[in-house]
């Protein structure tokens, strides 16, 4: 990434400065930028955009569950489980 003259563009940002400008840094991260945070001039962390989670589809399993499955367990079964 080419230097833009902004803190974090190819150079670490001090943690204190990151606290002060967190909203602006998060906007840059949301736009795809990676930002390195430093403490005492040493890189310690990186702000990176999250990978989007794939959308989950309902009904992906074949078959069905019988209504009996949802009935309470008998007391003797519950006792065996220590419930």
NORMOLIN-V795647 format. One line per field, one symbol per residue. burial: + if it has 24 or more other C-alpha atoms within 12 Angstrom, else -. A space follows every 10 residues. Layout:
BEGIN
burial = ???
END
This chain:
BEGIN
burial = ------++-- -++++--+-- ----+----- --+++++--- -----++--- ---------- ---------- ---------- ---
END
